[in-house]
Amino acid sequence: MDDDLSARLRASLLEGLPAEALLTDPQVTASYATDMASFCAAGTPAVVVLPRTVEQVQHVMRTATALRIPVVPQGARTGLSGGANASDGCIVLSLVKMDRIIEISAVDRIAVVEPGVVNAVLSRAVAEQGLSYPPDPSSWEQCTIGGNIGTASGGLCCVKYGVTAEYVLGLDVVLADGRLLRTGRRTAKGVAGYDLTRLFVGSEGSLGIVVQAVLALKPAPPRQLALAAEFPSVAAACEAVCAVMEAGLTPSLLELMDRTTVHAVNALGKMGLPEATEALLLAAFDTPHAPEDLAAVGELCTAAGATAVVPAEDQAESELLLQARRMAFPALEALRPATMIDDVCVPRSRLGEMLDGTAAIARAQGLLLGVCAHAGDGNTHPIVCFDPADEDETRRARESFGEIMGLGLSLGGTITGEHGVGVLKKEWLARELGPVGLEMQRAVKHAFDPLGLLNPGKLF
């Protein structure tokens, strides 16, 4: 961006923003360039804007449209696909200051929130009124509702309660030209017109800027009770997962960690997980009869070949098991200087093939790879651990990442269950959608953003 355009941009933005909302120091703006994904291209933003009101967001978008400057929306930047990475000369629009919980209604079972509200903050606030907001990504203590909506994120409890998209009833969205669009509803049901709300969920900021959301809530369930089952192989653990689902049980959590992940979690958090196991399956229930449900799962695990089934003694011990699972990502990241995190989701019936195939890819490439999975969803997170200073190892890491996505597609799966496409999976999105699907998605993008200003270079 030349000096003249830069000066015009700053002057125009300050016509509708307080000075403290505009960051221009290059050392400061550079810190907003990326999310948490590895090997995703990022540019240098021209400015960073931190609005506090809808009107300020509208002003930013009108300015961007008038000057033809791209805008990259951001939340907490905990994403794992490069979806929040800056492009050269862009306006980074950080929504973290828009963090009000506007309303919680126990009668309507909704919450109305701004996009910068942190997931865990909302969960605790609604819990005080006997309610629950189920979507709970592993980064729930940092990630924002706006970011969750942008990536259609999941979490540990999705096996029972579903993903973010199922809880977004309505949205206020600032469009690329600054107009304000209201989609959806506050009511328990409604089918008026196209479901534009669902269209924005998972769009990664490429269609508009979410500035308010109406979210569905549920009555707070009983606290979870959990168990841990040890298996001599990942395949046996996957057999148990299939048996649990086939039996009609409804666990609130059904998670898998392989041997590498278990060792990493123990090393980082001194959690005391069993290190002799090849796979550890965690199951939890929040039902009125949780001990009986866990006993049924334990029997199915034993029948599938589990070498040990250990129910938690109480809710506190159950919470420790959940903490161990949430620690999987940082624990694996501690093993090597860098990681690449896959997010392939397959039908549950193909989960064993997916994880066995992933292990074979790691062996063939000579790489350290750990797997944690939302096993009840078939959503796997193979994490390749490597040293970016080693060119050959880096090449093999990149190759394995693509091979794992290719394996998932061959098993009838998808390249992303909850992390989004961003920059990291652009090539693979085209393969999954096919030419007609890609053409239709680009047409939708053009309808909402004809100048291509919103989060350019992502998805397609």
NUMI-368871 format. One record per residue (C-alpha): x, y negated, z. Coordinates in steps of 0.5 Angstrom, whole numbers, padded with zeros to 4 digits, always signed. Example, Ala and Ser with C-alpha at 12.3 -4.5 7.8 and 13.67 -1.06 7.14 Angstrom:
+0025+0009+0016
+0027+0002+0014
END
This chain:
+0000+0000+0000
+0003-0007-0002
+0004-0012+0003
-0002-0016+0000
-0007-0011+0001
-0005-0009+0007
-0006-0016+0010
-0013-0016+0007
-0015-0010+0010
-0013-0012+0017
-0016-0019+0016
-0022-0016+0014
-0023-0011+0019
-0022-0016+0024
-0028-0020+0022
-0032-0014+0025
-0027-0011+0030
-0024-0013+0037
-0017-0014+0036
-0016-0008+0041
-0019-0003+0037
-0014-0004+0031
-0007-0001+0031
-0002-0003+0026
+0005-0001+0030
+0008+0004+0025
+0011+0008+0031
+0004+0008+0034
+0000+0010+0028
+0005+0015+0026
+0002+0019+0032
-0004+0020+0029
-0002+0023+0023
-0003+0030+0024
-0008+0035+0028
-0005+0042+0031
-0004+0046+0024
+0003+0048+0022
+0005+0047+0014
+0000+0042+0012
+0002+0036+0008
+0000+0029+0012
+0001+0022+0010
+0002+0015+0013
-0004+0011+0015
-0004+0004+0014
-0008+0003+0020
-0012+0006+0026
-0018+0004+0028
-0022+0006+0035
-0029+0004+0034
-0034+0004+0040
-0040+0002+0037
-0044+0005+0031
-0044-0002+0028
-0036-0002+0028
-0036+0004+0024
-0041+0001+0019
-0036-0005+0018
-0030+0000+0017
-0034+0004+0012
-0036-0003+0008
-0029-0005+0009
-0026+0001+0006
-0031+0001+0000
-0030-0006-0002
-0022-0005-0002
-0022+0002-0004
-0018+0005+0002
-0019+0012+0004
-0022+0014+0011
-0020+0020+0015
-0024+0021+0021
-0021+0024+0027
-0023+0027+0034
-0018+0030+0039
-0014+0033+0033
-0014+0040+0036
-0016+0042+0029
-0012+0048+0026
-0013+0047+0019
-0010+0040+0018
-0017+0037+0017
-0016+0031+0021
-0009+0030+0017
-0008+0023+0015
-0007+0021+0008
-0002+0015+0005
-0005+0008+0006
-0011+0011+0009
-0015+0008+0015
-0015+0013+0021
-0022+0013+0024
-0021+0016+0031
-0028+0017+0035
-0025+0018+0041
-0027+0012+0044
-0035+0013+0043
-0036+0018+0048
-0042+0017+0052
-0047+0022+0054
-0053+0018+0052
-0059+0022+0054
-0060+0029+0057
-0067+0032+0057
-0069+0038+0061
-0076+0038+0059
-0074+0037+0051
-0068+0041+0053
-0063+0037+0049
-0057+0032+0050
-0056+0026+0045
-0049+0024+0045
-0043+0020+0041
-0038+0024+0037
-0032+0023+0042
-0035+0027+0048
-0031+0032+0050
-0034+0039+0050
-0032+0041+0057
-0035+0034+0060
-0042+0035+0056
-0042+0043+0059
-0041+0040+0066
-0046+0035+0065
-0052+0039+0063
-0050+0044+0068
-0052+0039+0074
-0059+0039+0071
-0059+0047+0070
-0058+0047+0063
-0052+0050+0058
-0049+0048+0052
-0046+0054+0050
-0041+0053+0044
-0034+0053+0048
-0028+0053+0043
-0022+0055+0047
-0020+0048+0047
-0026+0046+0050
-0022+0042+0055
-0020+0037+0050
-0024+0038+0043
-0030+0033+0042
-0037+0034+0040
-0035+0031+0033
-0030+0035+0032
-0034+0041+0033
-0039+0039+0029
-0034+0037+0023
-0031+0044+0023
-0037+0048+0025
-0033+0051+0031
-0035+0057+0035
-0032+0060+0041
-0032+0066+0046
-0039+0066+0047
-0041+0066+0040
-0043+0074+0040
-0049+0072+0044
-0051+0065+0043
-0048+0063+0036
-0044+0057+0034
-0044+0050+0034
-0049+0049+0027
-0054+0053+0031
-0054+0047+0037
-0054+0041+0032
-0062+0039+0031
-0060+0032+0029
-0055+0027+0027
-0054+0020+0026
-0049+0019+0020
-0045+0013+0017
-0044+0014+0010
-0039+0012+0005
-0042+0005+0004
-0043+0004+0011
-0051+0005+0011
-0053+0009+0017
-0057+0016+0015
-0061+0019+0021
-0062+0027+0019
-0066+0032+0023
-0070+0032+0029
-0071+0032+0037
-0077+0037+0037
-0076+0044+0038
-0078+0045+0031
-0079+0042+0024
-0078+0043+0017
-0079+0036+0013
-0075+0036+0007
-0068+0039+0006
-0064+0041+0012
-0058+0035+0011
-0056+0036+0018
-0054+0043+0017
-0050+0040+0011
-0046+0036+0015
-0044+0041+0020
-0038+0044+0018
-0036+0038+0012
-0030+0036+0016
-0032+0029+0015
-0032+0029+0008
-0039+0027+0007
-0040+0022+0012
-0038+0020+0019
-0042+0023+0025
-0044+0017+0030
-0049+0021+0034
-0052+0028+0035
-0058+0031+0038
-0056+0038+0041
-0060+0043+0043
-0059+0046+0050
-0061+0053+0054
-0063+0054+0061
-0056+0056+0065
-0055+0063+0065
-0053+0067+0071
-0045+0067+0072
-0042+0072+0068
-0039+0079+0070
-0033+0082+0066
-0029+0088+0065
-0023+0090+0062
-0022+0096+0058
-0015+0099+0056
-0014+0102+0049
-0008+0107+0046
-0009+0103+0040
-0013+0097+0037
-0017+0102+0032
-0020+0105+0038
-0022+0098+0041
-0025+0096+0035
-0029+0103+0035
-0031+0101+0042
-0034+0094+0040
-0038+0097+0034
-0041+0102+0039
-0043+0097+0044
-0046+0093+0038
-0050+0099+0036
-0052+0100+0042
-0056+0094+0043
-0053+0091+0048
-0052+0083+0049
-0045+0081+0052
-0044+0074+0053
-0037+0075+0051
-0033+0081+0047
-0026+0079+0046
-0020+0083+0044
-0012+0082+0045
-0007+0086+0042
+0000+0088+0046
+0004+0082+0043
-0002+0078+0046
-0002+0081+0053
+0005+0081+0054
+0005+0073+0052
+0000+0071+0056
+0003+0075+0062
+0010+0071+0061
+0006+0065+0060
+0001+0065+0066
+0003+0071+0070
-0004+0074+0069
-0002+0081+0071
-0005+0084+0065
-0004+0091+0064
+0003+0091+0059
+0003+0099+0057
-0004+0098+0053
-0004+0097+0046
-0010+0093+0046
-0014+0090+0051
-0022+0089+0051
-0025+0084+0055
-0033+0084+0056
-0038+0080+0060
-0045+0079+0061
-0049+0074+0064
-0055+0078+0065
-0059+0079+0071
-0057+0086+0071
-0050+0085+0069
-0047+0091+0073
-0051+0096+0070
-0049+0093+0063
-0042+0093+0064
-0043+0100+0067
-0046+0102+0060
-0040+0098+0056
-0035+0102+0060
-0038+0109+0058
-0038+0107+0051
-0031+0105+0052
-0029+0111+0055
-0032+0115+0050
-0028+0111+0045
-0022+0113+0048
-0020+0108+0053
-0015+0110+0058
-0018+0105+0064
-0024+0101+0065
-0023+0096+0070
-0029+0092+0072
-0028+0085+0076
-0030+0085+0083
-0033+0079+0083
-0035+0072+0079
-0028+0069+0081
-0024+0075+0078
-0028+0075+0072
-0026+0068+0071
-0019+0070+0071
-0020+0074+0065
-0023+0069+0061
-0017+0064+0063
-0013+0070+0061
-0016+0070+0054
-0016+0062+0053
-0009+0062+0054
-0007+0067+0048
-0006+0061+0043
-0001+0057+0048
+0002+0064+0050
+0004+0066+0043
+0006+0059+0041
+0011+0060+0047
+0015+0066+0043
+0017+0062+0037
+0018+0055+0035
+0012+0055+0030
+0006+0059+0029
+0001+0060+0023
-0006+0061+0026
-0011+0065+0021
-0018+0065+0022
-0021+0071+0018
-0028+0073+0020
-0030+0080+0017
-0036+0085+0018
-0036+0088+0025
-0036+0095+0022
-0029+0093+0018
-0026+0090+0024
-0021+0096+0025
-0019+0096+0018
-0018+0088+0018
-0013+0089+0025
-0010+0095+0022
-0008+0092+0015
-0006+0086+0019
-0001+0090+0023
+0002+0093+0017
+0003+0086+0013
+0007+0084+0019
+0011+0090+0019
+0012+0090+0012
+0014+0082+0013
+0018+0084+0019
+0015+0078+0023
+0013+0078+0030
+0005+0077+0030
+0000+0077+0035
-0008+0078+0035
-0013+0075+0039
-0020+0076+0036
-0028+0074+0038
-0029+0082+0037
-0036+0082+0038
-0036+0077+0032
-0031+0080+0027
-0027+0074+0028
-0020+0075+0028
-0014+0070+0030
-0008+0073+0027
-0002+0069+0029
+0005+0069+0026
+0010+0067+0030
+0017+0064+0027
+0022+0060+0026
+0021+0054+0021
+0029+0053+0021
+0030+0060+0018
+0028+0059+0011
+0027+0066+0009
+0023+0068+0016
+0018+0061+0014
+0017+0064+0007
+0015+0071+0010
+0011+0067+0015
+0007+0064+0009
+0006+0070+0005
+0003+0074+0011
-0002+0068+0012
-0004+0069+0005
-0004+0076+0005
-0008+0076+0011
-0014+0072+0008
-0014+0076+0002
-0015+0082+0006
-0020+0079+0010
-0024+0077+0003
-0023+0084+0000
-0027+0087+0007
-0033+0083+0005
-0030+0077+0010
-0029+0070+0010
-0023+0066+0010
-0025+0062+0016
-0030+0063+0022
-0029+0057+0026
-0023+0053+0024
-0025+0050+0018
-0021+0049+0011
-0018+0043+0012
-0011+0043+0008
-0009+0050+0010
-0014+0054+0006
-0016+0049+0000
-0013+0055-0005
-0017+0060-0001
-0023+0056-0001
-0024+0056-0009
-0022+0064-0009
-0028+0065-0004
-0033+0061-0007
-0032+0062-0014
-0033+0057-0020
-0040+0056-0020
-0040+0055-0012
-0034+0050-0012
-0038+0046-0018
-0044+0046-0013
-0040+0044-0007
-0036+0038-0011
-0043+0036-0014
-0045+0035-0007
-0039+0031-0005
-0040+0026-0010
-0047+0025-0009
-0045+0023-0002
-0038+0020-0003
-0038+0018-0011
-0031+0014-0010
-0028+0020-0006
-0026+0016+0000
-0028+0020+0006
-0022+0025+0008
-0019+0026+0001
-0015+0032+0000
-0019+0036+0004
-0023+0043+0002
-0022+0042-0005
END
